[in-house]
Amino acid sequence: MSGTQGQDTRQDAPGAGQPHLKPGDEAMAGTPGTGEDLCPDCSGTGIRGGQECPTCEGSGKITQGIGGG
Ligand SMILES: [Zn+2]
């Protein structure tokens, strides 16, 4: 059974201050039950392999769920 292809991979123009999910994010920043954490791929440096870390997009931080329980 083939999956449904309903995802549009168009790229919107980057707007200033517009929130978006980084590859390493589990949720949008500010989402209840989530919090900022150091990027596990670059350890918060924002640099990975001499380049901008793709996981956190160079910010060194990602948004993860912090659900306790
Ligand atoms: Zn990173």
N, CA, C, O and the ligand as a Tripos MOL2 file, in Angstrom:
@<TRIPOS>MOLECULE
protein
  277   275    70     0     0
PROTEIN
NO_CHARGES

@<TRIPOS>ATOM
      1 N           0.8560   -1.1920    0.0000 N.3       1 MET1
      2 CA          0.0000    0.0000    0.0000 C.3       1 MET1
      3 C           0.8850    1.2320    0.0000 C.2       1 MET1
      4 O           1.7690    1.3910    0.8420 O.2       1 MET1
      5 N           0.6310    2.0700   -0.9360 N.am      2 SER2
      6 CA          1.4660    3.2580   -1.0580 C.3       2 SER2
      7 C           0.9440    4.3650   -0.1620 C.2       2 SER2
      8 O          -0.2610    4.5450    0.0170 O.2       2 SER2
      9 N           1.8940    5.0960    0.3920 N.am      3 GLY3
     10 CA          1.4900    6.1680    1.3040 C.3       3 GLY3
     11 C           0.8960    7.3420    0.5490 C.2       3 GLY3
     12 O           1.1570    7.5500   -0.6360 O.2       3 GLY3
     13 N           0.1200    8.0720    1.2450 N.am      4 THR4
     14 CA         -0.4830    9.2450    0.6200 C.3       4 THR4
     15 C           0.5260   10.3840    0.5870 C.2       4 THR4
     16 O           1.2110   10.6680    1.5690 O.2       4 THR4
     17 N           0.5920   11.0110   -0.5440 N.am      5 GLN5
     18 CA          1.5400   12.1030   -0.6660 C.3       5 GLN5
     19 C           0.8080   13.4300   -0.5510 C.2       5 GLN5
     20 O           0.5120   14.0920   -1.5460 O.2       5 GLN5
     21 N           0.5340   13.7900    0.6620 N.am      6 GLY6
     22 CA         -0.1920   15.0400    0.8630 C.3       6 GLY6
     23 C           0.6820   16.1520    1.3850 C.2       6 GLY6
     24 O           0.2060   17.2350    1.7280 O.2       6 GLY6
     25 N           1.9880   15.8660    1.4420 N.am      7 GLN7
     26 CA          2.8730   16.8770    2.0050 C.3       7 GLN7
     27 C           3.4800   17.7270    0.9000 C.2       7 GLN7
     28 O           4.0770   17.2230   -0.0510 O.2       7 GLN7
     29 N           3.3080   19.0060    1.0570 N.am      8 ASP8
     30 CA          3.8730   19.9430    0.1020 C.3       8 ASP8
     31 C           5.2010   20.4530    0.6510 C.2       8 ASP8
     32 O           5.2660   21.0040    1.7500 O.2       8 ASP8
     33 N           6.2330   20.2640   -0.1200 N.am      9 THR9
     34 CA          7.5530   20.6560    0.3800 C.3       9 THR9
     35 C           7.9840   22.0010   -0.1760 C.2       9 THR9
     36 O           9.1540   22.2110   -0.4950 O.2       9 THR9
     37 N           7.0530   22.8820   -0.2840 N.am     10 ARG10
     38 CA          7.4270   24.2060   -0.7600 C.3      10 ARG10
     39 C           8.0900   24.9860    0.3750 C.2      10 ARG10
     40 O           7.7850   24.7790    1.5500 O.2      10 ARG10
     41 N           8.9710   25.8540    0.0130 N.am     11 GLN11
     42 CA          9.6870   26.6190    1.0230 C.3      11 GLN11
     43 C           9.1790   28.0420    1.0460 C.2      11 GLN11
     44 O           9.2240   28.7650    0.0520 O.2      11 GLN11
     45 N           8.7000   28.4140    2.2040 N.am     12 ASP12
     46 CA          8.2340   29.7910    2.3520 C.3      12 ASP12
     47 C           9.4180   30.7220    2.5490 C.2      12 ASP12
     48 O          10.4760   30.3230    3.0340 O.2      12 ASP12
     49 N           9.2190   31.9170    2.1780 N.am     13 ALA13
     50 CA         10.2760   32.9050    2.3890 C.3      13 ALA13
     51 C          10.4980   33.1030    3.8780 C.2      13 ALA13
     52 O           9.5390   33.2160    4.6420 O.2      13 ALA13
     53 N          11.7350   33.1440    4.2860 N.am     14 PRO14
     54 CA         12.0420   33.3080    5.7070 C.3      14 PRO14
     55 C          11.6070   34.6660    6.2110 C.2      14 PRO14
     56 O          12.1120   35.7020    5.7800 O.2      14 PRO14
     57 N          10.6770   34.6410    7.1160 N.am     15 GLY15
     58 CA         10.2070   35.8940    7.6880 C.3      15 GLY15
     59 C          10.9020   36.1780    8.9960 C.2      15 GLY15
     60 O          11.2140   35.2620    9.7570 O.2      15 GLY15
     61 N          11.1390   37.4150    9.2510 N.am     16 ALA16
     62 CA         11.8360   37.7840   10.4780 C.3      16 ALA16
     63 C          10.9710   37.4690   11.6900 C.2      16 ALA16
     64 O           9.8200   37.8960   11.7810 O.2      16 ALA16
     65 N          11.5330   36.7350   12.5910 N.am     17 GLY17
     66 CA         10.8110   36.4300   13.8200 C.3      17 GLY17
     67 C           9.7100   35.4180   13.6320 C.2      17 GLY17
     68 O           8.8670   35.2270   14.5090 O.2      17 GLY17
     69 N           9.7190   34.7770   12.4980 N.am     18 GLN18
     70 CA          8.6650   33.7930   12.2660 C.3      18 GLN18
     71 C           9.1160   32.4410   12.7920 C.2      18 GLN18
     72 O          10.1340   31.9070   12.3530 O.2      18 GLN18
     73 N           8.3750   31.8980   13.7150 N.am     19 PRO19
     74 CA          8.7800   30.6150   14.2910 C.3      19 PRO19
     75 C           8.6580   29.4830   13.2910 C.2      19 PRO19
     76 O           7.7330   29.4270   12.4810 O.2      19 PRO19
     77 N           9.5980   28.6080   13.3770 N.am     20 HIS20
     78 CA          9.5400   27.4350   12.5200 C.3      20 HIS20
     79 C          10.2750   26.3010   13.2140 C.2      20 HIS20
     80 O          11.1340   26.5230   14.0680 O.2      20 HIS20
     81 N           9.9320   25.1230   12.8430 N.am     21 LEU21
     82 CA         10.5430   23.9650   13.4700 C.3      21 LEU21
     83 C          11.8940   23.6860   12.8480 C.2      21 LEU21
     84 O          12.0350   23.5930   11.6290 O.2      21 LEU21
     85 N          12.8740   23.5580   13.7090 N.am     22 LYS22
     86 CA         14.1620   23.1110   13.2330 C.3      22 LYS22
     87 C          14.1330   21.5880   13.1640 C.2      22 LYS22
     88 O          13.2860   20.9490   13.7880 O.2      22 LYS22
     89 N          15.0560   21.0130   12.4090 N.am     23 PRO23
     90 CA         15.0650   19.5490   12.2880 C.3      23 PRO23
     91 C          15.1400   18.8510   13.6410 C.2      23 PRO23
     92 O          14.6190   17.7470   13.7980 O.2      23 PRO23
     93 N          15.7760   19.4800   14.6100 N.am     24 GLY24
     94 CA         15.9350   18.8530   15.9120 C.3      24 GLY24
     95 C          14.8220   19.1720   16.8790 C.2      24 GLY24
     96 O          14.8060   18.6690   18.0020 O.2      24 GLY24
     97 N          13.8910   20.0030   16.4540 N.am     25 ASP25
     98 CA         12.8130   20.3860   17.3480 C.3      25 ASP25
     99 C          11.7280   19.3270   17.3840 C.2      25 ASP25
    100 O          11.4190   18.6790   16.3840 O.2      25 ASP25
    101 N          11.1630   19.1730   18.5700 N.am     26 GLU26
    102 CA         10.0200   18.2730   18.6960 C.3      26 GLU26
    103 C           8.7270   19.0680   18.6510 C.2      26 GLU26
    104 O           7.6550   18.5300   18.3740 O.2      26 GLU26
    105 N           8.8500   20.3480   18.9260 N.am     27 ALA27
    106 CA          7.6770   21.1990   18.9360 C.3      27 ALA27
    107 C           8.1060   22.6430   18.7520 C.2      27 ALA27
    108 O           9.2850   22.9790   18.8670 O.2      27 ALA27
    109 N           7.1380   23.4800   18.4670 N.am     28 MET28
    110 CA          7.4370   24.8910   18.3420 C.3      28 MET28
    111 C           7.9040   25.4570   19.6810 C.2      28 MET28
    112 O           7.4470   25.0430   20.7460 O.2      28 MET28
    113 N           8.8120   26.3970   19.5970 N.am     29 ALA29
    114 CA          9.2570   27.0490   20.8160 C.3      29 ALA29
    115 C           8.0730   27.7350   21.4830 C.2      29 ALA29
    116 O           7.2850   28.4170   20.8280 O.2      29 ALA29
    117 N           7.9630   27.5510   22.7650 N.am     30 GLY30
    118 CA          6.8720   28.1630   23.4820 C.3      30 GLY30
    119 C           5.6760   27.2430   23.6390 C.2      30 GLY30
    120 O           4.6940   27.5940   24.2920 O.2      30 GLY30
    121 N           5.7630   26.0640   23.0390 N.am     31 THR31
    122 CA          4.6790   25.1060   23.1870 C.3      31 THR31
    123 C           4.6400   24.5920   24.6200 C.2      31 THR31
    124 O           5.6620   24.1620   25.1540 O.2      31 THR31
    125 N           3.4770   24.6350   25.2370 N.am     32 PRO32
    126 CA          3.3660   24.1010   26.6070 C.3      32 PRO32
    127 C           3.8420   22.6650   26.6930 C.2      32 PRO32
    128 O           3.5090   21.8310   25.8510 O.2      32 PRO32
    129 N           4.6200   22.3940   27.7140 N.am     33 GLY33
    130 CA          5.1290   21.0370   27.8880 C.3      33 GLY33
    131 C           6.4390   20.8140   27.1720 C.2      33 GLY33
    132 O           6.9590   19.6990   27.1410 O.2      33 GLY33
    133 N           6.9690   21.8710   26.6000 N.am     34 THR34
    134 CA          8.2610   21.7440   25.9300 C.3      34 THR34
    135 C           9.2170   22.8070   26.4590 C.2      34 THR34
    136 O           8.8050   23.7970   27.0640 O.2      34 THR34
    137 N          10.4750   22.5790   26.2200 N.am     35 GLY35
    138 CA         11.4570   23.5430   26.6790 C.3      35 GLY35
    139 C          12.6980   23.4990   25.8110 C.2      35 GLY35
    140 O          12.9280   22.5530   25.0580 O.2      35 GLY35
    141 N          13.4820   24.5410   25.9370 N.am     36 GLU36
    142 CA         14.7140   24.5920   25.1680 C.3      36 GLU36
    143 C          15.7540   23.6890   25.8020 C.2      36 GLU36
    144 O          15.8800   23.6200   27.0240 O.2      36 GLU36
    145 N          16.4830   23.0100   24.9630 N.am     37 ASP37
    146 CA         17.5540   22.1570   25.4680 C.3      37 ASP37
    147 C          18.7420   22.2770   24.5210 C.2      37 ASP37
    148 O          18.6050   22.6910   23.3700 O.2      37 ASP37
    149 N          19.8850   21.9110   25.0260 N.am     38 LEU38
    150 CA         21.0630   21.9460   24.1720 C.3      38 LEU38
    151 C          20.9160   20.9290   23.0490 C.2      38 LEU38
    152 O          20.4120   19.8230   23.2450 O.2      38 LEU38
    153 N          21.3570   21.3210   21.9020 N.am     39 CYS39
    154 CA         21.3070   20.4210   20.7680 C.3      39 CYS39
    155 C          22.2290   19.2320   21.0240 C.2      39 CYS39
    156 O          23.4100   19.4170   21.3200 O.2      39 CYS39
    157 N          21.7060   18.0280   20.9110 N.am     40 PRO40
    158 CA         22.5240   16.8390   21.1910 C.3      40 PRO40
    159 C          23.5610   16.5740   20.1120 C.2      40 PRO40
    160 O          24.5350   15.8570   20.3430 O.2      40 PRO40
    161 N          23.3600   17.1360   18.9670 N.am     41 ASP41
    162 CA         24.2740   16.8560   17.8610 C.3      41 ASP41
    163 C          25.5100   17.7390   17.8890 C.2      41 ASP41
    164 O          26.5820   17.3310   17.4410 O.2      41 ASP41
    165 N          25.3620   18.9460   18.4140 N.am     42 CYS42
    166 CA         26.5090   19.8550   18.4390 C.3      42 CYS42
    167 C          26.8240   20.2770   19.8700 C.2      42 CYS42
    168 O          27.7000   21.1110   20.0960 O.2      42 CYS42
    169 N          26.1220   19.7110   20.8180 N.am     43 SER43
    170 CA         26.3540   20.0090   22.2300 C.3      43 SER43
    171 C          26.2100   21.5000   22.5240 C.2      43 SER43
    172 O          26.8670   22.0350   23.4170 O.2      43 SER43
    173 N          25.3570   22.1500   21.7740 N.am     44 GLY44
    174 CA         25.0870   23.5470   22.0630 C.3      44 GLY44
    175 C          26.0360   24.5280   21.4100 C.2      44 GLY44
    176 O          25.9390   25.7350   21.6310 O.2      44 GLY44
    177 N          26.9420   24.0200   20.6170 N.am     45 THR45
    178 CA         27.8860   24.9280   19.9740 C.3      45 THR45
    179 C          27.3130   25.5390   18.6990 C.2      45 THR45
    180 O          27.7290   26.6160   18.2710 O.2      45 THR45
    181 N          26.3780   24.8550   18.1140 N.am     46 GLY46
    182 CA         25.8100   25.3570   16.8680 C.3      46 GLY46
    183 C          26.6600   25.0050   15.6630 C.2      46 GLY46
    184 O          26.2890   25.2730   14.5200 O.2      46 GLY46
    185 N          27.7920   24.4090   15.9330 N.am     47 ILE47
    186 CA         28.6890   24.0340   14.8480 C.3      47 ILE47
    187 C          28.8860   22.5260   14.8700 C.2      47 ILE47
    188 O          29.1340   21.9250   15.9160 O.2      47 ILE47
    189 N          28.7720   21.9510   13.7250 N.am     48 ARG48
    190 CA         28.9750   20.5130   13.6450 C.3      48 ARG48
    191 C          29.7680   20.2070   12.3720 C.2      48 ARG48
    192 O          29.3440   20.5250   11.2610 O.2      48 ARG48
    193 N          30.9050   19.5940   12.5660 N.am     49 GLY49
    194 CA         31.7420   19.2700   11.4240 C.3      49 GLY49
    195 C          32.2480   20.5170   10.7250 C.2      49 GLY49
    196 O          32.4630   20.5110    9.5130 O.2      49 GLY49
    197 N          32.4390   21.5880   11.4880 N.am     50 GLY50
    198 CA         32.9650   22.8090   10.8960 C.3      50 GLY50
    199 C          31.9240   23.6190   10.1520 C.2      50 GLY50
    200 O          32.2340   24.6340    9.5270 O.2      50 GLY50
    201 N          30.6790   23.1570   10.2280 N.am     51 GLN51
    202 CA         29.6220   23.8910    9.5510 C.3      51 GLN51
    203 C          28.4710   24.1270   10.5190 C.2      51 GLN51
    204 O          28.4420   23.5920   11.6270 O.2      51 GLN51
    205 N          27.5480   24.9230   10.0780 N.am     52 GLU52
    206 CA         26.3720   25.1730   10.8960 C.3      52 GLU52
    207 C          25.6340   23.8710   11.1300 C.2      52 GLU52
    208 O          25.3280   23.1310   10.1950 O.2      52 GLU52
    209 N          25.3570   23.6090   12.3790 N.am     53 CYS53
    210 CA         24.6660   22.3730   12.7210 C.3      53 CYS53
    211 C          23.2770   22.3620   12.0960 C.2      53 CYS53
    212 O          22.4840   23.2750   12.3280 O.2      53 CYS53
    213 N          22.9790   21.3420   11.3090 N.am     54 PRO54
    214 CA         21.6840   21.2870   10.6430 C.3      54 PRO54
    215 C          20.5340   20.9650   11.5960 C.2      54 PRO54
    216 O          19.3770   21.2910   11.3290 O.2      54 PRO54
    217 N          20.8690   20.3310   12.6910 N.am     55 THR55
    218 CA         19.8240   19.9190   13.6240 C.3      55 THR55
    219 C          19.1980   21.1160   14.3260 C.2      55 THR55
    220 O          17.9820   21.1910   14.4990 O.2      55 THR55
    221 N          20.0560   22.0500   14.7270 N.am     56 CYS56
    222 CA         19.5560   23.2190   15.4510 C.3      56 CYS56
    223 C          19.7050   24.4770   14.6070 C.2      56 CYS56
    224 O          19.4090   25.5830   15.0590 O.2      56 CYS56
    225 N          20.1630   24.2970   13.3890 N.am     57 GLU57
    226 CA         20.3560   25.4100   12.4670 C.3      57 GLU57
    227 C          21.2940   26.4600   13.0380 C.2      57 GLU57
    228 O          21.1200   27.6600   12.8220 O.2      57 GLU57
    229 N          22.2830   25.9890   13.7650 N.am     58 GLY58
    230 CA         23.3150   26.8850   14.2560 C.3      58 GLY58
    231 C          22.9630   27.5990   15.5420 C.2      58 GLY58
    232 O          23.7590   28.3850   16.0560 O.2      58 GLY58
    233 N          21.7840   27.3340   16.0650 N.am     59 SER59
    234 CA         21.3910   28.0310   17.2820 C.3      59 SER59
    235 C          21.9460   27.3490   18.5230 C.2      59 SER59
    236 O          22.0530   27.9630   19.5840 O.2      59 SER59
    237 N          22.2940   26.0840   18.3830 N.am     60 GLY60
    238 CA         22.8320   25.3510   19.5160 C.3      60 GLY60
    239 C          21.7420   24.8710   20.4610 C.2      60 GLY60
    240 O          22.0180   24.2200   21.4690 O.2      60 GLY60
    241 N          20.5130   25.1960   20.1250 N.am     61 LYS61
    242 CA         19.4220   24.7790   21.0050 C.3      61 LYS61
    243 C          18.2940   24.1810   20.1940 C.2      61 LYS61
    244 O          18.0870   24.5210   19.0300 O.2      61 LYS61
    245 N          17.5860   23.3010   20.8240 N.am     62 ILE62
    246 CA         16.4140   22.7160   20.2080 C.3      62 ILE62
    247 C          15.2660   22.7500   21.2040 C.2      62 ILE62
    248 O          15.4760   22.9690   22.3960 O.2      62 ILE62
    249 N          14.0890   22.5390   20.7260 N.am     63 THR63
    250 CA         12.9280   22.4990   21.6050 C.3      63 THR63
    251 C          12.4730   21.0640   21.7580 C.2      63 THR63
    252 O          12.1370   20.3870   20.7850 O.2      63 THR63
    253 N          12.4720   20.6120   23.0120 N.am     64 GLN64
    254 CA         12.0990   19.2340   23.2760 C.3      64 GLN64
    255 C          10.9620   19.1730   24.2800 C.2      64 GLN64
    256 O          10.7510   20.0860   25.0780 O.2      64 GLN64
    257 N          10.2620   18.0980   24.2140 N.am     65 GLY65
    258 CA          9.2210   17.8820   25.2010 C.3      65 GLY65
    259 C           9.8420   17.6050   26.5430 C.2      65 GLY65
    260 O          10.8260   16.8720   26.6360 O.2      65 GLY65
    261 N           9.2820   18.1820   27.5840 N.am     66 ILE66
    262 CA          9.8430   17.9920   28.9190 C.3      66 ILE66
    263 C           8.8190   17.3520   29.8290 C.2      66 ILE66
    264 O           8.8120   17.5590   31.0430 O.2      66 ILE66
    265 N           7.9790   16.5920   29.2270 N.am     67 GLY67
    266 CA          6.9330   15.9620   30.0180 C.3      67 GLY67
    267 C           7.5100   15.0950   31.1150 C.2      67 GLY67
    268 O           8.2620   14.1580   30.8450 O.2      67 GLY67
    269 N           7.1680   15.3990   32.3290 N.am     68 GLY68
    270 CA          7.6940   14.6240   33.4370 C.3      68 GLY68
    271 C           6.7330   13.5230   33.8130 C.2      68 GLY68
    272 O           5.5550   13.7590   34.0820 O.2      68 GLY68
    273 N           7.2460   12.3540   33.8270 N.am     69 GLY69
    274 CA          6.3020   11.3730   34.2420 C.3      69 GLY69
    275 C           6.5750   10.0090   33.7150 C.2      69 GLY69
    276 O           5.8280    9.0750   34.0050 O.2      69 GLY69
    277 ZN         23.0740   21.6150   16.8290 Zn       70 ZN70
@<TRIPOS>BOND
     1     1     2 1
     2     2     3 1
     3     3     4 2
     4     3     5 am
     5     5     6 1
     6     6     7 1
     7     7     8 2
     8     7     9 am
     9     9    10 1
    10    10    11 1
    11    11    12 2
    12    11    13 am
    13    13    14 1
    14    14    15 1
    15    15    16 2
    16    15    17 am
    17    17    18 1
    18    18    19 1
    19    19    20 2
    20    19    21 am
    21    21    22 1
    22    22    23 1
    23    23    24 2
    24    23    25 am
    25    25    26 1
    26    26    27 1
    27    27    28 2
    28    27    29 am
    29    29    30 1
    30    30    31 1
    31    31    32 2
    32    31    33 am
    33    33    34 1
    34    34    35 1
    35    35    36 2
    36    35    37 am
    37    37    38 1
    38    38    39 1
    39    39    40 2
    40    39    41 am
    41    41    42 1
    42    42    43 1
    43    43    44 2
    44    43    45 am
    45    45    46 1
    46    46    47 1
    47    47    48 2
    48    47    49 am
    49    49    50 1
    50    50    51 1
    51    51    52 2
    52    51    53 am
    53    53    54 1
    54    54    55 1
    55    55    56 2
    56    55    57 am
    57    57    58 1
    58    58    59 1
    59    59    60 2
    60    59    61 am
    61    61    62 1
    62    62    63 1
    63    63    64 2
    64    63    65 am
    65    65    66 1
    66    66    67 1
    67    67    68 2
    68    67    69 am
    69    69    70 1
    70    70    71 1
    71    71    72 2
    72    71    73 am
    73    73    74 1
    74    74    75 1
    75    75    76 2
    76    75    77 am
    77    77    78 1
    78    78    79 1
    79    79    80 2
    80    79    81 am
    81    81    82 1
    82    82    83 1
    83    83    84 2
    84    83    85 am
    85    85    86 1
    86    86    87 1
    87    87    88 2
    88    87    89 am
    89    89    90 1
    90    90    91 1
    91    91    92 2
    92    91    93 am
    93    93    94 1
    94    94    95 1
    95    95    96 2
    96    95    97 am
    97    97    98 1
    98    98    99 1
    99    99   100 2
   100    99   101 am
   101   101   102 1
   102   102   103 1
   103   103   104 2
   104   103   105 am
   105   105   106 1
   106   106   107 1
   107   107   108 2
   108   107   109 am
   109   109   110 1
   110   110   111 1
   111   111   112 2
   112   111   113 am
   113   113   114 1
   114   114   115 1
   115   115   116 2
   116   115   117 am
   117   117   118 1
   118   118   119 1
   119   119   120 2
   120   119   121 am
   121   121   122 1
   122   122   123 1
   123   123   124 2
   124   123   125 am
   125   125   126 1
   126   126   127 1
   127   127   128 2
   128   127   129 am
   129   129   130 1
   130   130   131 1
   131   131   132 2
   132   131   133 am
   133   133   134 1
   134   134   135 1
   135   135   136 2
   136   135   137 am
   137   137   138 1
   138   138   139 1
   139   139   140 2
   140   139   141 am
   141   141   142 1
   142   142   143 1
   143   143   144 2
   144   143   145 am
   145   145   146 1
   146   146   147 1
   147   147   148 2
   148   147   149 am
   149   149   150 1
   150   150   151 1
   151   151   152 2
   152   151   153 am
   153   153   154 1
   154   154   155 1
   155   155   156 2
   156   155   157 am
   157   157   158 1
   158   158   159 1
   159   159   160 2
   160   159   161 am
   161   161   162 1
   162   162   163 1
   163   163   164 2
   164   163   165 am
   165   165   166 1
   166   166   167 1
   167   167   168 2
   168   167   169 am
   169   169   170 1
   170   170   171 1
   171   171   172 2
   172   171   173 am
   173   173   174 1
   174   174   175 1
   175   175   176 2
   176   175   177 am
   177   177   178 1
   178   178   179 1
   179   179   180 2
   180   179   181 am
   181   181   182 1
   182   182   183 1
   183   183   184 2
   184   183   185 am
   185   185   186 1
   186   186   187 1
   187   187   188 2
   188   187   189 am
   189   189   190 1
   190   190   191 1
   191   191   192 2
   192   191   193 am
   193   193   194 1
   194   194   195 1
   195   195   196 2
   196   195   197 am
   197   197   198 1
   198   198   199 1
   199   199   200 2
   200   199   201 am
   201   201   202 1
   202   202   203 1
   203   203   204 2
   204   203   205 am
   205   205   206 1
   206   206   207 1
   207   207   208 2
   208   207   209 am
   209   209   210 1
   210   210   211 1
   211   211   212 2
   212   211   213 am
   213   213   214 1
   214   214   215 1
   215   215   216 2
   216   215   217 am
   217   217   218 1
   218   218   219 1
   219   219   220 2
   220   219   221 am
   221   221   222 1
   222   222   223 1
   223   223   224 2
   224   223   225 am
   225   225   226 1
   226   226   227 1
   227   227   228 2
   228   227   229 am
   229   229   230 1
   230   230   231 1
   231   231   232 2
   232   231   233 am
   233   233   234 1
   234   234   235 1
   235   235   236 2
   236   235   237 am
   237   237   238 1
   238   238   239 1
   239   239   240 2
   240   239   241 am
   241   241   242 1
   242   242   243 1
   243   243   244 2
   244   243   245 am
   245   245   246 1
   246   246   247 1
   247   247   248 2
   248   247   249 am
   249   249   250 1
   250   250   251 1
   251   251   252 2
   252   251   253 am
   253   253   254 1
   254   254   255 1
   255   255   256 2
   256   255   257 am
   257   257   258 1
   258   258   259 1
   259   259   260 2
   260   259   261 am
   261   261   262 1
   262   262   263 1
   263   263   264 2
   264   263   265 am
   265   265   266 1
   266   266   267 1
   267   267   268 2
   268   267   269 am
   269   269   270 1
   270   270   271 1
   271   271   272 2
   272   271   273 am
   273   273   274 1
   274   274   275 1
   275   275   276 2
@<TRIPOS>SUBSTRUCTURE
     1 MET1         2 RESIDUE 1 A MET
     2 SER2         6 RESIDUE 1 A SER
     3 GLY3        10 RESIDUE 1 A GLY
     4 THR4        14 RESIDUE 1 A THR
     5 GLN5        18 RESIDUE 1 A GLN
     6 GLY6        22 RESIDUE 1 A GLY
     7 GLN7        26 RESIDUE 1 A GLN
     8 ASP8        30 RESIDUE 1 A ASP
     9 THR9        34 RESIDUE 1 A THR
    10 ARG10       38 RESIDUE 1 A ARG
    11 GLN11       42 RESIDUE 1 A GLN
    12 ASP12       46 RESIDUE 1 A ASP
    13 ALA13       50 RESIDUE 1 A ALA
    14 PRO14       54 RESIDUE 1 A PRO
    15 GLY15       58 RESIDUE 1 A GLY
    16 ALA16       62 RESIDUE 1 A ALA
    17 GLY17       66 RESIDUE 1 A GLY
    18 GLN18       70 RESIDUE 1 A GLN
    19 PRO19       74 RESIDUE 1 A PRO
    20 HIS20       78 RESIDUE 1 A HIS
    21 LEU21       82 RESIDUE 1 A LEU
    22 LYS22       86 RESIDUE 1 A LYS
    23 PRO23       90 RESIDUE 1 A PRO
    24 GLY24       94 RESIDUE 1 A GLY
    25 ASP25       98 RESIDUE 1 A ASP
    26 GLU26      102 RESIDUE 1 A GLU
    27 ALA27      106 RESIDUE 1 A ALA
    28 MET28      110 RESIDUE 1 A MET
    29 ALA29      114 RESIDUE 1 A ALA
    30 GLY30      118 RESIDUE 1 A GLY
    31 THR31      122 RESIDUE 1 A THR
    32 PRO32      126 RESIDUE 1 A PRO
    33 GLY33      130 RESIDUE 1 A GLY
    34 THR34      134 RESIDUE 1 A THR
    35 GLY35      138 RESIDUE 1 A GLY
    36 GLU36      142 RESIDUE 1 A GLU
    37 ASP37      146 RESIDUE 1 A ASP
    38 LEU38      150 RESIDUE 1 A LEU
    39 CYS39      154 RESIDUE 1 A CYS
    40 PRO40      158 RESIDUE 1 A PRO
    41 ASP41      162 RESIDUE 1 A ASP
    42 CYS42      166 RESIDUE 1 A CYS
    43 SER43      170 RESIDUE 1 A SER
    44 GLY44      174 RESIDUE 1 A GLY
    45 THR45      178 RESIDUE 1 A THR
    46 GLY46      182 RESIDUE 1 A GLY
    47 ILE47      186 RESIDUE 1 A ILE
    48 ARG48      190 RESIDUE 1 A ARG
    49 GLY49      194 RESIDUE 1 A GLY
    50 GLY50      198 RESIDUE 1 A GLY
    51 GLN51      202 RESIDUE 1 A GLN
    52 GLU52      206 RESIDUE 1 A GLU
    53 CYS53      210 RESIDUE 1 A CYS
    54 PRO54      214 RESIDUE 1 A PRO
    55 THR55      218 RESIDUE 1 A THR
    56 CYS56      222 RESIDUE 1 A CYS
    57 GLU57      226 RESIDUE 1 A GLU
    58 GLY58      230 RESIDUE 1 A GLY
    59 SER59      234 RESIDUE 1 A SER
    60 GLY60      238 RESIDUE 1 A GLY
    61 LYS61      242 RESIDUE 1 A LYS
    62 ILE62      246 RESIDUE 1 A ILE
    63 THR63      250 RESIDUE 1 A THR
    64 GLN64      254 RESIDUE 1 A GLN
    65 GLY65      258 RESIDUE 1 A GLY
    66 ILE66      262 RESIDUE 1 A ILE
    67 GLY67      266 RESIDUE 1 A GLY
    68 GLY68      270 RESIDUE 1 A GLY
    69 GLY69      274 RESIDUE 1 A GLY
    70 ZN70       277 GROUP 0 **** ****
